[in-house]
């Protein structure tokens, strides 16, 4: 059970970081345009 929770936490963390990168790149492209 603890291992499952750790894996779930890892996936949510990586998803948040990917989402943050997408938002930053979108903002950067809007500023460049």
N, C-alpha and C positions, 0 to 999 in steps of 0.2 A: 504493500500500500504506500509506503514511504517513497519507494523507487518510482511508482507511478506519479506521485505528486511532484517529485523532482523533475521528471520528464515533462510533465504538464507545465510546470513553472518555466522550464528552459524554453519550451516552444512559445509560450506567451511572451517571454522576454525577447526572443529573436523576432517574433512577429511585430512587437512594438518598435524594435530598432529598425526593421525594414520599413515600417510605416513612417517612421521619423525621417529616414533617408529619402523616401518618396516625396514627402512634404517639403523637405529642404530643397531638393532638386527642382521641384515645381516652383517654389518661391524664387529660386535663383534664376530659372528660365524666364519667369515673369518680369523680374527686375532687369534682366539683360534685354528683353524686348521693350 
